[in-house]
Amino acid sequence: MKLDELTDVRYEVADGGVAVITIDRPDRMNAFRGRTVDELITAFKTAWSSRDVACVVFTGAGEKAFCAGGDVKERAETGGYGETEWGTFEIERLHRIIRDIPKPVIAAVNGVAVGGGHVLHVLCDLSIAAEHARFGQSGPRVGSFDAGFGSAYLARVIGEKRARQMWFLLDLIDATTAERWGLVNAVVPAAGLLPTALEWGRKMASYSPTALRFLKHSFNADTDHLAGLSHLAFDGLEIFSHTEEAAEGATAFAEKRPPDFGRFR
């Protein structure tokens, strides 16, 4: 896939060596389908290989959502997330690329970051939130889960009790709470979100790229064993996604009604 073929994602390089990768599906709250994930992989790999890029800012189009996770509406309609370049849904590969790209990645959270979208921001090296941003998980409500980086690494970031609270209660938390929990690094007015992210990116771009590369790998080394857990979790999710229980979650979401999970207990 080439950059001029992108439809769900925008890729730009701003002054100062900062790539800006934007999920561009505001009509779907920037939820990702299979093609979106493929395009994000292309964008991040482009930033990885470009000598003109020292840092990446990752954000969503519009002011309502950073990313609402997987496109549950499409999943309810088609049973999956649509066609992909390789014939497989590569969300786990995207997670690894965000961690492995040897350049700092800043999430500029411009609205709701929920479900799989919340996992994406957690995996970024730094997160800046607009004042109106909201954060949370949704998997058990829609018949899904992320038992890999999305839960185990989250517990490393904010602590076991708070991670379990996010996954078991599914309440959204506001930006101020997210900063207090250590889930984001800073909260700024919406108008200042992208300028702040670019300022941080340009500041890091002035530093030694080799030093930043080794620092990122060093920070990740302590949790790289979670990749094995992630493989196990996504294989389990693939099996679970074909069950009636998972289908009930997606169907209820599409029909805007409470799911009936009681019959699966």
Sequence and secondary structure as in RCSB ss.txt:
>XXXX:A:sequence
MKLDELTDVRYEVADGGVAVITIDRPDRMNAFRGRTVDELITAFKTAWSSRDVACVVFTGAGEKAFCAGGDVKER
AETGGYGETEWGTFEIERLHRIIRDIPKPVIAAVNGVAVGGGHVLHVLCDLSIAAEHARFGQSGPRVGSFDAGFG
SAYLARVIGEKRARQMWFLLDLIDATTAERWGLVNAVVPAAGLLPTALEWGRKMASYSPTALRFLKHSFNADTDH
LAGLSHLAFDGLEIFSHTEEAAEGATAFAEKRPPDFGRFR
>XXXX:A:secstr
  GGG SSEEEEEETTTEEEEEE  GGGTT B HHHHHHHHHHHHHHHH TT SEEEEEESTTTEEE  B HHHH
HHHSSS   SSSS  HHHHHHHHHHSSS EEEEE SEEETHHHHHHHHSSEEEEETT EEE  HHHHT    SII
IIIHHHHH HHHHHHHHHH   EEHHHHHHHTS SEEE GGGHHHHHHHHHHHHHTS HHHHHHHHHHHHHTTTT
HHHHHHHHHHHHHHHTTSHHHHHHHHHHHTTS    GGG 
